[in-house]
Amino acid sequence: MRRLTPLAAAVVACFAWSAGGQQPIVLQWQTANLTESQYEPVWKATIAEFEKENPGVKIEPVLVARKDHWTKFVAAAQARKAPCIVTVDLTTAAYNGYLMPLDKYWNAEPAEFRRAWNDAMLSASKWKGQLYGLPIWGGTYAEIYNRDLVIKAGLDPAKPPKSWAEYMTWAKKLSGSDHWATAVLGGKTDTTTRILLMWIWSNGGEAFNADMTEATFAKNPKSLEAIKFYLGLAKDGVAAPAPTTTNYLEQTNLFAQQKIATMRNAYWAVAKVNGDNPAMNGKMFVAAGPANVPNAPTLTSVAASSISSSCPHPEQAWKFIKFDAGRKWTVERARVANWMPTRNDMADDPAIKSDPVLAQFVQIGNNARSYPLPSPIWAEIAANDIPDAVQKALLAPDKTEEVFTDLDARLSKKLKDI
């Protein structure tokens, strides 16, 4: 007798459930990432296995282009017809009442399950002290080096720089007339903000106060020192030219072309560089970013699964979210789609350990702060206000403190007006 595929078995199970007099519960699942080719085999397998184990529930993927993702969700949420399971701009959605608090489901889970996510990782999924999503995957940032260029400069890949001073020593040796150690990102995207935050944290500084009501880019001396050091790399000649127009794409292109020897980026950049220049395959190594304080955290951009406030079946939706967050699918997302675990208990998994670069990223990610920061206006702040200040400071380095003092005042007013 021919065995059924998992997907076919799930379909048969659903028909059997219907034949028994009950219709299966249908849960729509919307996230922009469902349209990304590298993730498709993972999410299809996830759905098939979940439906096989839960014949009374059917998961219906909602495929929406990234540019239409938020608009479609908001329209459905306002009509009280939003998909049950969503990955959206969490704090903005929670602020507007589009999401359901998940604390009662989270608190009912065993302690062992809850320990897999630390408080820093959960912070981006909270609004006003309540949990509105479970972090499923993320983009952990680390320092990625070109091994050949490091060795050519007489440096030891086994001893990457740990402090700013050591980093500058490396940067000078890795720079020349037509190549540079790194790139400063000052383009008009929130990647500029992500990298700037990491440099601030690496010096023990903070960009905002604890309850996100005040900006402290210039007010905090350690933050201002970090900003000046990082942006100063462009002036010091160890960073590629044109930083005000350098974004993720330009940075990875420079690295693939071996014009820069190191870049601050997420794990998915490794796959992009290998695709752009196959000769780079196997020639990259990874380390935590240099820091002036012990245990400086990295940044992990977080995609969290939430339940819409209009979902009629929240218990079943939580069951799927928990299933999707399990160890098996966490490994598959990392292995197949290059998306990092947000769980802190994955470093010893055999599939993770078999890939040295992936394993190092996972290890670095165990000490990470989640991103975006918890504010309903964060998207505007991160993609516009902060990059604008960075660009102004890059064009007029002697006015850096003035520029970021003004930024503090403007952002603090916006945050207090919420």
Protein Blocks (a to p, Z undefined) as FASTA:
>chain_A
ZZddfklmmmmmmmmmmmnopacdddddddfklmpmklmmmmmmmmmmmmmmmmmbccdd
ddddfklmmmmmmmmmmnopacfbdcddfklmmmnopaccfklmmmmpcfklmmmpcfkl
mmmmggehiafbdcfbdcdddddddfklmmmnopafklccfbfklmmmmmmmmgcfkbcf
bdcdfbfcfklmmmmmmmmmmnopafbdfkopaccklmpmmlmmmmmmmmmmmmnopace
hkllccfklmmmmmmnopafbdcddfklmmmmmmmmmmlgopaccdddddfbehiacddd
dddddddfklcblmlmmmmmmmmmpmklmmmmmmmnopacfbfklmmgmklmmpmklmmm
mmmmmmccddddddfklmmmmmmmmmmmmmmmmmmmmlmmmmmmmmmmmmmmmmmmZZ
